[in-house]
Amino acid sequence: MTRNSPSYILPFFILALIVALYSCSTVRVIPEGRSMLKENKIVIVDSKVVNSSDLTSYLRQQPNSSFLFGWNPFVVLYNWKNGKDGGWDKFVEKIGQAPVVLDTFLVEKSRENLVNRLSVLGYFDSKVTDTITTIGKKSKVKYYVYPGNSFEIKDISYQIKDTIIEKIVQKHMSASLIKKGMRLSELTLEQESVRITTLLRERGYYNFTKNYLAFEADTFNKAGYADLYVKLENYTRNEVPSDARSHETFKIRDISIYPDYDPMRLKEDSISLFNLIAIDSLKIYYRDKKSMRPQVLSRMNRLNPGDLYSEKDATSTYERFVALRYYSGVNLQFDEVPASESTDGREVDCIIRLTPSKSQGYKLNLEASSNSNNLLGVSPAISYYHKNLFRGGEWLTLGFMGNFQFKLNDPVKSSEFGISAGISLPKFFLLADSIFKTSVPRTDINLGYNYQNRPEFTRNIISFNYGHSWREGERLFYIFNPIQLNIVKLFNMNPQFYESLMDPFLKSSYRNHFDLGSGGTIYYTTDASVIPKKTFFYVRWTSDVAGNMLSLFNSTFNKDTSGSRKVWNTPYSQYIRSDLTVGYTWRIDNNNALASRFNIGAGHAYGNSKVLPFEKLFYAGGANSLRGWQARSVGPGSAPVDTTFSIPNQTGDIKIELNAEYRFNMFWNFEGALFIDAGNIWNTRVEPGKESGLFRMKDFYKSVAINWGTGIRLNLDFLILRLDLGMVAYDPLKTSWIGPKNWFKRDTYALQFGVGYPF
């Protein structure tokens, strides 16, 4: 046996374990006379207008999820029970997954569900049959769907007794969801009733509900067609004509805000325990001290006494108080004022109850990695936050981060420390708050210091950032930073290291520089929750530009020996940089998801600079990138790792990366993942003889690095801990594929630890 035999044994052991699990029974625990539901299939007969995927969720019984080729290893584990109900059985039940036993009663209910759903979609008198095929103890169920008759809307008539409401509805008819020529469906009619209800509730009709709307269809005039009658009555569907009353608009009379409401003290509360402060026609009741300044509460509010009730304004007020991120509970309650007490038509009173959350706290983040060269990396970060520093919803953040790379029993190491302080104010300076209808804009001011000590040099960075952030609706977010400043100073530069840098472009990036510019980010997502539970898409575009404003004053600046203009005795940077990320996560079902991400970025230095600042260069590898490599250890292109660096520090001014990951639930809160990453970094300008790192459209694909791997995650809802093993599949340096016999050898794998999903 050779010295390298363990490298061969481990992958073959893993392969043998997988084969053993795959060959084990998945039905051993199924009782006699019963069978395991292996598959559901919906077959649409004689119709192309109904999609089977739209009906799958209405089946009452679903088979066990499958990971690869219909195989579920956790069902196999569950079948390892010995039937003695001892500790072993309880352990296997905990980590395994019970096979789904076919229930013919649920098959019958599934048929009924499908018929009902088809009716909602506009297919009447539909028929659904099923066949069950059982081989051994495994069954497959096929549902044959015969969509029934549908009706095309030929004519639409509106019957609205209230003339004022009729004018409102007619004025907004272009937004109607029902049109002539459409298929008549209950689903569309329900959506239209919601639209009309919202339309009226935004115009003062506080107590209007969709129950005042009724739809009638006449299908007797001509086969396949229907005349639709939309009726808006003065009584609800559950009432009779004698209950009719006129629809009335409501104005807002009083608005009361309780900024420190505690639901646990509801029984002991009385109005005498609160201190009243009136501001801008608002009544603000403080329990003890002013936890939030009254001017801020007034600015968050979009409701005004004397205005018509508007559901849109009520929703906006709710969202703005939530956006402060200081209140754990926000509740708006509207109460009708008795007609005998109203002085200006019908009125409602509004009570806003705000429950404060804990204003201070800490956050901890940790990433770690290890590769086949025994290079270890640890990146801890801790931050303190205060969400209401000056009693105006100001966020204060103090942070500390570190990054340490080292080898065991080796004095070579790299250390990085950073401290930061930031404050975020709930306003947009120089712009009126009324411009932002649904969101609370924020002004962010951040100051930071970063210290990096490598064997080759010591770097100090002072940074300052002033910017604004806001959103439009629930999906579109903006960040605009008119001032971005970085001052970089290098000390203790190793002379031998600097002289060994033969590439002048690389050499230029290791100089002091003064970086003053602007930047911005546009982010769009279909789901803004922290951990989305459904299929979602997002795109993020970030751009930075620096030095153009300073270049206007070139005639007043001195030059250094290379001809670069200097600010404060330091050359200023001039460049443009852009980075685009597109992601899509497809939620297959509650247990499985397929996530993907595409990232492309490029930067170009010009004018006063020959190369991008080191901080703006791209790199690949690490816990959130190419996981088969440690951070900064791959590229550019197929260039070898620069040995003048004791610890890899590969960078480039172009980056292209594609990631895909299959995620599946395992047991308890543990999730598994299978992934593949591909990409690299490149340079746009290199010295003769360094073309292996040059980006060329005709052949850049030849130097794309590829890795595959597997991971395990602990999902605690508020936090996800992740451990990924990335294996190099294609090494652009060796221009070769890595086969099983070379797994777990030098430069072929990396172990990554992180917090949160990689993308």
Phi, psi and omega in degrees: 000133183278170179296330184272005185303325178302329179294332178274324186294316186300308180297324179289330175294316179297317180297319179295321179296318179297316179298319180296317179294321183294326184275349181286158182289146174248004185232014184297328182271359179288128180297156177298141180085354178244169181215161179270132176287110184266326185201142167250142176218131178254123180249119178272119185261129174055040178201140176243006184266348179248134180258129182298329181295336179283348184252344187303319184292350181266004174281134187284340181227127181246144178288169174301144177294152179240150183258306182225122175053039177076014185255136178233106183295336183283334171291322176300314180299320180299327181283001175278002177301144178260359176081008182265357179057028178269198182298324180296315180297319180294323178294315181294321178296327182290315185267342182267186180226123183294137177292145179281120180270127183302132179238110184293334176296320179288332174296317178297316179295328178295320178299317179297318179300317182295318179297316180296319180295319178298323178295319178298324181282352177105015178248105188264150181059038178286162181227139178226127175240171180216156170227140179244122178250122183240126175235118186067239178244026180238131183239147173237135181247128175248130176253121179261117186255124177246094181300138181276196183289148174234162183233135176269134181288117182269320183212149180233128178236136179253131179238095184238116185284329180278113185294326179293314178295323179300318179296320180296313181296316181295324180296330183251028183294333182296338180269003182299144180269353178249129182227157173297138181094349178281160173284133177288121180215144179298325181299313180294321179296322178295318179295324179292322178295324176294320180298313181294320178299314179298319179303315183283324180289342175275357183235031171101345182279078188301315186259021176282136177230167181291348178291349175280350181261142176220148181236134175232139180237131177257112184250015186265345186290315183209135184300133177085359181235159180217139170265127186254133178244120178259115183248131175241105187265174174262011175218156186278172180298333182268005182243176179245163183307330180291345178273003185299143173211157184289149175279134184237147173269151182239141172255160178272127180267292182239148174234121179242136181239131174247095188283351177228049180290134179235107182297338180287343181251020186299319185293327184269353182286143170212159185299337181288343181276354185250151175260126184267131172232125179259130179210130178050046179068012176259148173251114183250124183249110177264139178285306181236264178267169180279094181292333177222132183300139182300328180297325180289317178300319179296321182289329178288333184283136178248006181258144181225133175304137181095342178280154171297144176299135178223119178297329178296316178292325178295317179295319179297318178298315178301311183295326181290321176293322177296322183295340176295338179058025176253334184260128177279340178222131177230122182225127175250123180240129178248132180236131178292135175276130178307142183303328181290341182260350182281139180251349183220066183073199179282144185220160173228149171258144180244130175242124180250116180252124183240122180256111182294148173259180176294124188279340184235154178184183182229151174231140181233135178225146182213132171232145180213152179208159177210145178231183186291348178267011180065024175274121182255143177225134179227130182230089177272155176209137178223142181219149175248140180226150173228123189266001182206058192299311183249027179061034178222023181075023179279134179260124173253133178230127174241126185230153174224133178226159177214155175216121185232127176235133184199167174239141179295140179059035180216128183288344182289130180203164176228134181231143178219134178230146177214140174233148182213153176220135181214150175227138182237125184251139183280061177197162176246107183301140176076357177237142180291140182295335182293344178295327185265097191289319188244349185238169175251109179291156180227146174252125186244132177233123184228142177228135183216158175224134181231133179237127180233126181240109177245163179302333185269335184193170171237132184237136175239133181230126172250128184232147176221137182220132175234126183201180181228148176222144179198173179223159174242114183068209183259356191238340187246125184235143181233145169225127178231121181245095180292338179231118172231117185234129172229129174244118186245127177234134178249139179229167174052038179293126178290115184303318180297321179296313184295319180289334181284348178282098184281332182283115182297331178293317177293323180297323182293334182284348179254056176228160172297144175207156181245116189244107179234122181196201181225164180198170179197162179223136171241126183230126177237134178216149176272353178209110185268007179291158184298313177234091183302139181260352182236172176302134181211161181228147176212155175219135180229126179236123180237134179224145177227143174222137185217150171091344184294319179294318180294328183296341178293341183248024182305324184295341181264353184262146173282163178251153172266187185294338180268358179094002180279140177286146186240143171240124184054042177065022180225130178301136178268152183268146177222118185194171170227141183216137181220145184218125182239130177233131177235129181228148177217125177241119181261114177275102183294310174203194184293342185249350187223144177210150176239116183250144179217156179210140173236130182229130176222135180214152179206150176221152181218126177265144181206179176061250185277000183231148175258342184211154176298148171303148183305323183292341182259357178287155180268154173216164181229163182097156178115184188294337183241019183224232175282103190280358174277352180233153172282161182305136175067023183245009179232144179083189352291139182057229178255022179289146178288160177296131181291111184284354175289344174265129178293327176238133186312139182211053184280131181221165178202172180252011171222141177221135173226131183211141177228131181230145175219141185212129175261120183248138181215147177286144179249277177209156183051235180257016181270139176237152176247167180208144168237131187219163173218135179236142178216142179155189179182180171241157179216168174246152178263343179223127179220163175285153174307136183093352181249024187295347181295341178256008184273139177275122176228126185303326187288335185216018181297331183298338181290340181250022176283124178278140182229135172223158174231170179177183180220156182210166176227141183228145173252110184262108179257021182070301180275349185205139177237121176260134190229138174229119183238138172250112180258133181244130179293126177259316176227123181258113182294336178291316180273351184046047182211156175275147182260113181272173183304327183290345179252007177296148176063023172261181182301134178064029181238356181204164175209145178252124186240133174242134181209172177246127183088166176293151180291336178194000000 
